[in-house]
Amino acid sequence: MEEALKGTDFRELNAAIHPDFMNHYEIESVPCFLIVQKGLILEKIYAFQSVSYLYEKVNQYQ
């Protein structure tokens, strides 16, 4: 996805060492894929389904 969506910033976060982040953003379980724009969480995705599903979700907000 990073290759196909150049210019999109993808980051990883280890939930075990960032519990404050998890609580602040009310992350219910991991893995969780957050779609964020300008510091606001637009969508939380818990069931990844497939790469093409995630691609379409991210592409919605481009």
mmCIF file of the N, C-alpha and C atoms, coordinates in Angstrom:
data_MODEL
# 
_entry.id   MODEL 
# 
loop_
_atom_site.group_PDB 
_atom_site.id 
_atom_site.type_symbol 
_atom_site.label_atom_id 
_atom_site.label_alt_id 
_atom_site.label_comp_id 
_atom_site.label_asym_id 
_atom_site.label_entity_id 
_atom_site.label_seq_id 
_atom_site.pdbx_PDB_ins_code 
_atom_site.Cartn_x 
_atom_site.Cartn_y 
_atom_site.Cartn_z 
_atom_site.occupancy 
_atom_site.B_iso_or_equiv 
_atom_site.pdbx_formal_charge 
_atom_site.auth_seq_id 
_atom_site.auth_comp_id 
_atom_site.auth_asym_id 
_atom_site.auth_atom_id 
_atom_site.pdbx_PDB_model_num 
ATOM 1   N N  . MET A 1 1  ? 0.810   -1.183 0.000  1.00 0.00 ? 1  MET A N  1 
ATOM 2   C CA . MET A 1 1  ? 0.000   0.000  0.000  1.00 0.00 ? 1  MET A CA 1 
ATOM 3   C C  . MET A 1 1  ? 0.861   1.257  0.000  1.00 0.00 ? 1  MET A C  1 
ATOM 4   N N  . GLU A 1 2  ? 1.946   1.226  0.730  1.00 0.00 ? 2  GLU A N  1 
ATOM 5   C CA . GLU A 1 2  ? 2.815   2.402  0.766  1.00 0.00 ? 2  GLU A CA 1 
ATOM 6   C C  . GLU A 1 2  ? 3.333   2.743  -0.614 1.00 0.00 ? 2  GLU A C  1 
ATOM 7   N N  . GLU A 1 3  ? 3.652   1.736  -1.390 1.00 0.00 ? 3  GLU A N  1 
ATOM 8   C CA . GLU A 1 3  ? 4.159   1.955  -2.743 1.00 0.00 ? 3  GLU A CA 1 
ATOM 9   C C  . GLU A 1 3  ? 3.063   2.519  -3.645 1.00 0.00 ? 3  GLU A C  1 
ATOM 10  N N  . ALA A 1 4  ? 1.855   1.984  -3.509 1.00 0.00 ? 4  ALA A N  1 
ATOM 11  C CA . ALA A 1 4  ? 0.743   2.421  -4.353 1.00 0.00 ? 4  ALA A CA 1 
ATOM 12  C C  . ALA A 1 4  ? 0.205   3.791  -3.943 1.00 0.00 ? 4  ALA A C  1 
ATOM 13  N N  . LEU A 1 5  ? 0.321   4.125  -2.680 1.00 0.00 ? 5  LEU A N  1 
ATOM 14  C CA . LEU A 1 5  ? -0.217  5.388  -2.168 1.00 0.00 ? 5  LEU A CA 1 
ATOM 15  C C  . LEU A 1 5  ? 0.916   6.316  -1.734 1.00 0.00 ? 5  LEU A C  1 
ATOM 16  N N  . LYS A 1 6  ? 1.811   6.581  -2.657 1.00 0.00 ? 6  LYS A N  1 
ATOM 17  C CA . LYS A 1 6  ? 2.940   7.465  -2.350 1.00 0.00 ? 6  LYS A CA 1 
ATOM 18  C C  . LYS A 1 6  ? 2.414   8.809  -1.858 1.00 0.00 ? 6  LYS A C  1 
ATOM 19  N N  . GLY A 1 7  ? 3.085   9.366  -0.888 1.00 0.00 ? 7  GLY A N  1 
ATOM 20  C CA . GLY A 1 7  ? 2.645   10.625 -0.312 1.00 0.00 ? 7  GLY A CA 1 
ATOM 21  C C  . GLY A 1 7  ? 1.746   10.445 0.900  1.00 0.00 ? 7  GLY A C  1 
ATOM 22  N N  . THR A 1 8  ? 1.308   9.215  1.129  1.00 0.00 ? 8  THR A N  1 
ATOM 23  C CA . THR A 1 8  ? 0.515   8.909  2.316  1.00 0.00 ? 8  THR A CA 1 
ATOM 24  C C  . THR A 1 8  ? 1.472   8.464  3.405  1.00 0.00 ? 8  THR A C  1 
ATOM 25  N N  . ASP A 1 9  ? 1.290   8.993  4.588  1.00 0.00 ? 9  ASP A N  1 
ATOM 26  C CA . ASP A 1 9  ? 2.184   8.690  5.710  1.00 0.00 ? 9  ASP A CA 1 
ATOM 27  C C  . ASP A 1 9  ? 1.640   7.490  6.489  1.00 0.00 ? 9  ASP A C  1 
ATOM 28  N N  . PHE A 1 10 ? 2.390   6.397  6.504  1.00 0.00 ? 10 PHE A N  1 
ATOM 29  C CA . PHE A 1 10 ? 2.022   5.202  7.258  1.00 0.00 ? 10 PHE A CA 1 
ATOM 30  C C  . PHE A 1 10 ? 2.964   5.074  8.449  1.00 0.00 ? 10 PHE A C  1 
ATOM 31  N N  . ARG A 1 11 ? 2.397   4.808  9.622  1.00 0.00 ? 11 ARG A N  1 
ATOM 32  C CA . ARG A 1 11 ? 3.215   4.651  10.821 1.00 0.00 ? 11 ARG A CA 1 
ATOM 33  C C  . ARG A 1 11 ? 2.744   3.454  11.620 1.00 0.00 ? 11 ARG A C  1 
ATOM 34  N N  . GLU A 1 12 ? 3.655   2.910  12.429 1.00 0.00 ? 12 GLU A N  1 
ATOM 35  C CA . GLU A 1 12 ? 3.352   1.799  13.332 1.00 0.00 ? 12 GLU A CA 1 
ATOM 36  C C  . GLU A 1 12 ? 3.501   2.272  14.766 1.00 0.00 ? 12 GLU A C  1 
ATOM 37  N N  . LEU A 1 13 ? 2.733   1.647  15.655 1.00 0.00 ? 13 LEU A N  1 
ATOM 38  C CA . LEU A 1 13 ? 2.832   1.976  17.065 1.00 0.00 ? 13 LEU A CA 1 
ATOM 39  C C  . LEU A 1 13 ? 2.644   0.692  17.868 1.00 0.00 ? 13 LEU A C  1 
ATOM 40  N N  . ASN A 1 14 ? 3.544   0.440  18.786 1.00 0.00 ? 14 ASN A N  1 
ATOM 41  C CA . ASN A 1 14 ? 3.429   -0.730 19.651 1.00 0.00 ? 14 ASN A CA 1 
ATOM 42  C C  . ASN A 1 14 ? 2.502   -0.383 20.810 1.00 0.00 ? 14 ASN A C  1 
ATOM 43  N N  . ALA A 1 15 ? 1.313   -0.978 20.822 1.00 0.00 ? 15 ALA A N  1 
ATOM 44  C CA . ALA A 1 15 ? 0.300   -0.671 21.834 1.00 0.00 ? 15 ALA A CA 1 
ATOM 45  C C  . ALA A 1 15 ? 0.788   -0.977 23.248 1.00 0.00 ? 15 ALA A C  1 
ATOM 46  N N  . ALA A 1 16 ? 1.625   -1.972 23.396 1.00 0.00 ? 16 ALA A N  1 
ATOM 47  C CA . ALA A 1 16 ? 2.098   -2.381 24.723 1.00 0.00 ? 16 ALA A CA 1 
ATOM 48  C C  . ALA A 1 16 ? 2.944   -1.307 25.393 1.00 0.00 ? 16 ALA A C  1 
ATOM 49  N N  . ILE A 1 17 ? 3.623   -0.486 24.604 1.00 0.00 ? 17 ILE A N  1 
ATOM 50  C CA . ILE A 1 17 ? 4.471   0.540  25.214 1.00 0.00 ? 17 ILE A CA 1 
ATOM 51  C C  . ILE A 1 17 ? 3.881   1.949  25.101 1.00 0.00 ? 17 ILE A C  1 
ATOM 52  N N  . HIS A 1 18 ? 2.640   2.041  24.583 1.00 0.00 ? 18 HIS A N  1 
ATOM 53  C CA . HIS A 1 18 ? 1.966   3.333  24.459 1.00 0.00 ? 18 HIS A CA 1 
ATOM 54  C C  . HIS A 1 18 ? 0.525   3.261  24.977 1.00 0.00 ? 18 HIS A C  1 
ATOM 55  N N  . PRO A 1 19 ? 0.330   2.842  26.233 1.00 0.00 ? 19 PRO A N  1 
ATOM 56  C CA . PRO A 1 19 ? -1.038  2.713  26.753 1.00 0.00 ? 19 PRO A CA 1 
ATOM 57  C C  . PRO A 1 19 ? -1.792  4.044  26.825 1.00 0.00 ? 19 PRO A C  1 
ATOM 58  N N  . ASP A 1 20 ? -1.081  5.150  27.021 1.00 0.00 ? 20 ASP A N  1 
ATOM 59  C CA . ASP A 1 20 ? -1.755  6.456  27.064 1.00 0.00 ? 20 ASP A CA 1 
ATOM 60  C C  . ASP A 1 20 ? -2.406  6.786  25.719 1.00 0.00 ? 20 ASP A C  1 
ATOM 61  N N  . PHE A 1 21 ? -1.689  6.481  24.638 1.00 0.00 ? 21 PHE A N  1 
ATOM 62  C CA . PHE A 1 21 ? -2.241  6.682  23.291 1.00 0.00 ? 21 PHE A CA 1 
ATOM 63  C C  . PHE A 1 21 ? -3.486  5.821  23.112 1.00 0.00 ? 21 PHE A C  1 
ATOM 64  N N  . MET A 1 22 ? -3.396  4.573  23.532 1.00 0.00 ? 22 MET A N  1 
ATOM 65  C CA . MET A 1 22 ? -4.520  3.630  23.392 1.00 0.00 ? 22 MET A CA 1 
ATOM 66  C C  . MET A 1 22 ? -5.754  4.136  24.152 1.00 0.00 ? 22 MET A C  1 
ATOM 67  N N  . ASN A 1 23 ? -5.541  4.603  25.352 1.00 0.00 ? 23 ASN A N  1 
ATOM 68  C CA . ASN A 1 23 ? -6.649  5.124  26.150 1.00 0.00 ? 23 ASN A CA 1 
ATOM 69  C C  . ASN A 1 23 ? -7.206  6.425  25.575 1.00 0.00 ? 23 ASN A C  1 
ATOM 70  N N  . HIS A 1 24 ? -6.323  7.321  25.211 1.00 0.00 ? 24 HIS A N  1 
ATOM 71  C CA . HIS A 1 24 ? -6.748  8.619  24.689 1.00 0.00 ? 24 HIS A CA 1 
ATOM 72  C C  . HIS A 1 24 ? -7.630  8.470  23.450 1.00 0.00 ? 24 HIS A C  1 
ATOM 73  N N  . TYR A 1 25 ? -7.236  7.587  22.544 1.00 0.00 ? 25 TYR A N  1 
ATOM 74  C CA . TYR A 1 25 ? -7.978  7.406  21.294 1.00 0.00 ? 25 TYR A CA 1 
ATOM 75  C C  . TYR A 1 25 ? -8.988  6.258  21.354 1.00 0.00 ? 25 TYR A C  1 
ATOM 76  N N  . GLU A 1 26 ? -9.182  5.723  22.555 1.00 0.00 ? 26 GLU A N  1 
ATOM 77  C CA . GLU A 1 26 ? -10.176 4.672  22.791 1.00 0.00 ? 26 GLU A CA 1 
ATOM 78  C C  . GLU A 1 26 ? -10.035 3.502  21.823 1.00 0.00 ? 26 GLU A C  1 
ATOM 79  N N  . ILE A 1 27 ? -8.793  3.031  21.657 1.00 0.00 ? 27 ILE A N  1 
ATOM 80  C CA . ILE A 1 27 ? -8.523  1.859  20.824 1.00 0.00 ? 27 ILE A CA 1 
ATOM 81  C C  . ILE A 1 27 ? -8.993  0.647  21.609 1.00 0.00 ? 27 ILE A C  1 
ATOM 82  N N  . GLU A 1 28 ? -9.917  -0.108 21.037 1.00 0.00 ? 28 GLU A N  1 
ATOM 83  C CA . GLU A 1 28 ? -10.557 -1.215 21.739 1.00 0.00 ? 28 GLU A CA 1 
ATOM 84  C C  . GLU A 1 28 ? -9.759  -2.513 21.689 1.00 0.00 ? 28 GLU A C  1 
ATOM 85  N N  . SER A 1 29 ? -9.041  -2.719 20.607 1.00 0.00 ? 29 SER A N  1 
ATOM 86  C CA . SER A 1 29 ? -8.242  -3.934 20.476 1.00 0.00 ? 29 SER A CA 1 
ATOM 87  C C  . SER A 1 29 ? -7.168  -3.709 19.413 1.00 0.00 ? 29 SER A C  1 
ATOM 88  N N  . VAL A 1 30 ? -6.229  -4.618 19.370 1.00 0.00 ? 30 VAL A N  1 
ATOM 89  C CA . VAL A 1 30 ? -5.185  -4.566 18.352 1.00 0.00 ? 30 VAL A CA 1 
ATOM 90  C C  . VAL A 1 30 ? -5.208  -5.870 17.570 1.00 0.00 ? 30 VAL A C  1 
ATOM 91  N N  . PRO A 1 31 ? -4.882  -5.827 16.303 1.00 0.00 ? 31 PRO A N  1 
ATOM 92  C CA . PRO A 1 31 ? -4.436  -4.652 15.566 1.00 0.00 ? 31 PRO A CA 1 
ATOM 93  C C  . PRO A 1 31 ? -5.601  -3.702 15.264 1.00 0.00 ? 31 PRO A C  1 
ATOM 94  N N  . CYS A 1 32 ? -5.243  -2.440 15.121 1.00 0.00 ? 32 CYS A N  1 
ATOM 95  C CA . CYS A 1 32 ? -6.198  -1.396 14.757 1.00 0.00 ? 32 CYS A CA 1 
ATOM 96  C C  . CYS A 1 32 ? -5.527  -0.506 13.719 1.00 0.00 ? 32 CYS A C  1 
ATOM 97  N N  . PHE A 1 33 ? -6.207  -0.270 12.636 1.00 0.00 ? 33 PHE A N  1 
ATOM 98  C CA . PHE A 1 33 ? -5.711  0.586  11.557 1.00 0.00 ? 33 PHE A CA 1 
ATOM 99  C C  . PHE A 1 33 ? -6.461  1.908  11.662 1.00 0.00 ? 33 PHE A C  1 
ATOM 100 N N  . LEU A 1 34 ? -5.745  2.980  11.949 1.00 0.00 ? 34 LEU A N  1 
ATOM 101 C CA . LEU A 1 34 ? -6.370  4.292  12.083 1.00 0.00 ? 34 LEU A CA 1 
ATOM 102 C C  . LEU A 1 34 ? -6.187  5.094  10.809 1.00 0.00 ? 34 LEU A C  1 
ATOM 103 N N  . ILE A 1 35 ? -7.234  5.729  10.377 1.00 0.00 ? 35 ILE A N  1 
ATOM 104 C CA . ILE A 1 35 ? -7.137  6.681  9.272  1.00 0.00 ? 35 ILE A CA 1 
ATOM 105 C C  . ILE A 1 35 ? -7.269  8.059  9.902  1.00 0.00 ? 35 ILE A C  1 
ATOM 106 N N  . VAL A 1 36 ? -6.200  8.838  9.779  1.00 0.00 ? 36 VAL A N  1 
ATOM 107 C CA . VAL A 1 36 ? -6.104  10.127 10.458 1.00 0.00 ? 36 VAL A CA 1 
ATOM 108 C C  . VAL A 1 36 ? -5.818  11.217 9.428  1.00 0.00 ? 36 VAL A C  1 
ATOM 109 N N  . GLN A 1 37 ? -6.527  12.324 9.552  1.00 0.00 ? 37 GLN A N  1 
ATOM 110 C CA . GLN A 1 37 ? -6.244  13.505 8.732  1.00 0.00 ? 37 GLN A CA 1 
ATOM 111 C C  . GLN A 1 37 ? -6.218  14.713 9.641  1.00 0.00 ? 37 GLN A C  1 
ATOM 112 N N  . LYS A 1 38 ? -5.168  15.499 9.529  1.00 0.00 ? 38 LYS A N  1 
ATOM 113 C CA . LYS A 1 38 ? -5.009  16.722 10.311 1.00 0.00 ? 38 LYS A CA 1 
ATOM 114 C C  . LYS A 1 38 ? -5.220  16.481 11.804 1.00 0.00 ? 38 LYS A C  1 
ATOM 115 N N  . GLY A 1 39 ? -4.716  15.344 12.277 1.00 0.00 ? 39 GLY A N  1 
ATOM 116 C CA . GLY A 1 39 ? -4.784  15.024 13.691 1.00 0.00 ? 39 GLY A CA 1 
ATOM 117 C C  . GLY A 1 39 ? -6.102  14.459 14.173 1.00 0.00 ? 39 GLY A C  1 
ATOM 118 N N  . LEU A 1 40 ? -7.072  14.319 13.297 1.00 0.00 ? 40 LEU A N  1 
ATOM 119 C CA . LEU A 1 40 ? -8.369  13.764 13.669 1.00 0.00 ? 40 LEU A CA 1 
ATOM 120 C C  . LEU A 1 40 ? -8.521  12.346 13.143 1.00 0.00 ? 40 LEU A C  1 
ATOM 121 N N  . ILE A 1 41 ? -8.986  11.448 13.997 1.00 0.00 ? 41 ILE A N  1 
ATOM 122 C CA . ILE A 1 41 ? -9.224  10.079 13.558 1.00 0.00 ? 41 ILE A CA 1 
ATOM 123 C C  . ILE A 1 41 ? -10.530 10.046 12.784 1.00 0.00 ? 41 ILE A C  1 
ATOM 124 N N  . LEU A 1 42 ? -10.439 9.680  11.522 1.00 0.00 ? 42 LEU A N  1 
ATOM 125 C CA . LEU A 1 42 ? -11.615 9.602  10.663 1.00 0.00 ? 42 LEU A CA 1 
ATOM 126 C C  . LEU A 1 42 ? -12.259 8.226  10.718 1.00 0.00 ? 42 LEU A C  1 
ATOM 127 N N  . GLU A 1 43 ? -11.419 7.207  10.929 1.00 0.00 ? 43 GLU A N  1 
ATOM 128 C CA . GLU A 1 43 ? -11.946 5.843  10.952 1.00 0.00 ? 43 GLU A CA 1 
ATOM 129 C C  . GLU A 1 43 ? -10.982 4.930  11.690 1.00 0.00 ? 43 GLU A C  1 
ATOM 130 N N  . LYS A 1 44 ? -11.564 3.970  12.418 1.00 0.00 ? 44 LYS A N  1 
ATOM 131 C CA . LYS A 1 44 ? -10.801 2.905  13.075 1.00 0.00 ? 44 LYS A CA 1 
ATOM 132 C C  . LYS A 1 44 ? -11.231 1.601  12.425 1.00 0.00 ? 44 LYS A C  1 
ATOM 133 N N  . ILE A 1 45 ? -10.256 0.846  11.963 1.00 0.00 ? 45 ILE A N  1 
ATOM 134 C CA . ILE A 1 45 ? -10.558 -0.427 11.299 1.00 0.00 ? 45 ILE A CA 1 
ATOM 135 C C  . ILE A 1 45 ? -9.908  -1.539 12.112 1.00 0.00 ? 45 ILE A C  1 
ATOM 136 N N  . TYR A 1 46 ? -10.726 -2.472 12.575 1.00 0.00 ? 46 TYR A N  1 
ATOM 137 C CA . TYR A 1 46 ? -10.229 -3.585 13.380 1.00 0.00 ? 46 TYR A CA 1 
ATOM 138 C C  . TYR A 1 46 ? -10.137 -4.878 12.568 1.00 0.00 ? 46 TYR A C  1 
ATOM 139 N N  . ALA A 1 47 ? -11.014 -5.056 11.606 1.00 0.00 ? 47 ALA A N  1 
ATOM 140 C CA . ALA A 1 47 ? -10.995 -6.252 10.754 1.00 0.00 ? 47 ALA A CA 1 
ATOM 141 C C  . ALA A 1 47 ? -10.391 -5.853 9.417  1.00 0.00 ? 47 ALA A C  1 
ATOM 142 N N  . PHE A 1 48 ? -9.140  -6.240 9.191  1.00 0.00 ? 48 PHE A N  1 
ATOM 143 C CA . PHE A 1 48 ? -8.415  -5.784 8.011  1.00 0.00 ? 48 PHE A CA 1 
ATOM 144 C C  . PHE A 1 48 ? -8.913  -6.408 6.713  1.00 0.00 ? 48 PHE A C  1 
ATOM 145 N N  . GLN A 1 49 ? -9.438  -7.584 6.745  1.00 0.00 ? 49 GLN A N  1 
ATOM 146 C CA . GLN A 1 49 ? -9.994  -8.289 5.599  1.00 0.00 ? 49 GLN A CA 1 
ATOM 147 C C  . GLN A 1 49 ? -8.966  -8.578 4.509  1.00 0.00 ? 49 GLN A C  1 
ATOM 148 N N  . SER A 1 50 ? -8.441  -7.561 3.838  1.00 0.00 ? 50 SER A N  1 
ATOM 149 C CA . SER A 1 50 ? -7.444  -7.768 2.773  1.00 0.00 ? 50 SER A CA 1 
ATOM 150 C C  . SER A 1 50 ? -6.717  -6.460 2.498  1.00 0.00 ? 50 SER A C  1 
ATOM 151 N N  . VAL A 1 51 ? -5.626  -6.560 1.778  1.00 0.00 ? 51 VAL A N  1 
ATOM 152 C CA . VAL A 1 51 ? -4.879  -5.364 1.394  1.00 0.00 ? 51 VAL A CA 1 
ATOM 153 C C  . VAL A 1 51 ? -5.738  -4.487 0.488  1.00 0.00 ? 51 VAL A C  1 
ATOM 154 N N  . SER A 1 52 ? -6.469  -5.101 -0.434 1.00 0.00 ? 52 SER A N  1 
ATOM 155 C CA . SER A 1 52 ? -7.304  -4.302 -1.342 1.00 0.00 ? 52 SER A CA 1 
ATOM 156 C C  . SER A 1 52 ? -8.412  -3.572 -0.569 1.00 0.00 ? 52 SER A C  1 
ATOM 157 N N  . TYR A 1 53 ? -8.948  -4.190 0.481  1.00 0.00 ? 53 TYR A N  1 
ATOM 158 C CA . TYR A 1 53 ? -9.952  -3.536 1.326  1.00 0.00 ? 53 TYR A CA 1 
ATOM 159 C C  . TYR A 1 53 ? -9.345  -2.306 1.998  1.00 0.00 ? 53 TYR A C  1 
ATOM 160 N N  . LEU A 1 54 ? -8.173  -2.450 2.597  1.00 0.00 ? 54 LEU A N  1 
ATOM 161 C CA . LEU A 1 54 ? -7.505  -1.328 3.255  1.00 0.00 ? 54 LEU A CA 1 
ATOM 162 C C  . LEU A 1 54 ? -7.143  -0.241 2.251  1.00 0.00 ? 54 LEU A C  1 
ATOM 163 N N  . TYR A 1 55 ? -6.683  -0.652 1.086  1.00 0.00 ? 55 TYR A N  1 
ATOM 164 C CA . TYR A 1 55 ? -6.350  0.311  0.030  1.00 0.00 ? 55 TYR A CA 1 
ATOM 165 C C  . TYR A 1 55 ? -7.564  1.172  -0.307 1.00 0.00 ? 55 TYR A C  1 
ATOM 166 N N  . GLU A 1 56 ? -8.708  0.540  -0.502 1.00 0.00 ? 56 GLU A N  1 
ATOM 167 C CA . GLU A 1 56 ? -9.930  1.275  -0.838 1.00 0.00 ? 56 GLU A CA 1 
ATOM 168 C C  . GLU A 1 56 ? -10.341 2.214  0.296  1.00 0.00 ? 56 GLU A C  1 
ATOM 169 N N  . LYS A 1 57 ? -10.212 1.745  1.544  1.00 0.00 ? 57 LYS A N  1 
ATOM 170 C CA . LYS A 1 57 ? -10.556 2.581  2.686  1.00 0.00 ? 57 LYS A CA 1 
ATOM 171 C C  . LYS A 1 57 ? -9.668  3.821  2.743  1.00 0.00 ? 57 LYS A C  1 
ATOM 172 N N  . VAL A 1 58 ? -8.361  3.646  2.600  1.00 0.00 ? 58 VAL A N  1 
ATOM 173 C CA . VAL A 1 58 ? -7.443  4.780  2.641  1.00 0.00 ? 58 VAL A CA 1 
ATOM 174 C C  . VAL A 1 58 ? -7.694  5.692  1.451  1.00 0.00 ? 58 VAL A C  1 
ATOM 175 N N  . ASN A 1 59 ? -7.920  5.116  0.300  1.00 0.00 ? 59 ASN A N  1 
ATOM 176 C CA . ASN A 1 59 ? -8.123  5.877  -0.938 1.00 0.00 ? 59 ASN A CA 1 
ATOM 177 C C  . ASN A 1 59 ? -9.388  6.741  -0.866 1.00 0.00 ? 59 ASN A C  1 
ATOM 178 N N  . GLN A 1 60 ? -10.362 6.349  -0.068 1.00 0.00 ? 60 GLN A N  1 
ATOM 179 C CA . GLN A 1 60 ? -11.596 7.140  0.097  1.00 0.00 ? 60 GLN A CA 1 
ATOM 180 C C  . GLN A 1 60 ? -11.288 8.547  0.600  1.00 0.00 ? 60 GLN A C  1 
ATOM 181 N N  . TYR A 1 61 ? -10.252 8.668  1.393  1.00 0.00 ? 61 TYR A N  1 
ATOM 182 C CA . TYR A 1 61 ? -9.927  9.918  2.049  1.00 0.00 ? 61 TYR A CA 1 
ATOM 183 C C  . TYR A 1 61 ? -8.863  10.725 1.333  1.00 0.00 ? 61 TYR A C  1 
ATOM 184 N N  . GLN A 1 62 ? -8.413  10.252 0.181  1.00 0.00 ? 62 GLN A N  1 
ATOM 185 C CA . GLN A 1 62 ? -7.365  10.960 -0.575 1.00 0.00 ? 62 GLN A CA 1 
ATOM 186 C C  . GLN A 1 62 ? -7.936  12.192 -1.251 1.00 0.00 ? 62 GLN A C  1 
# 
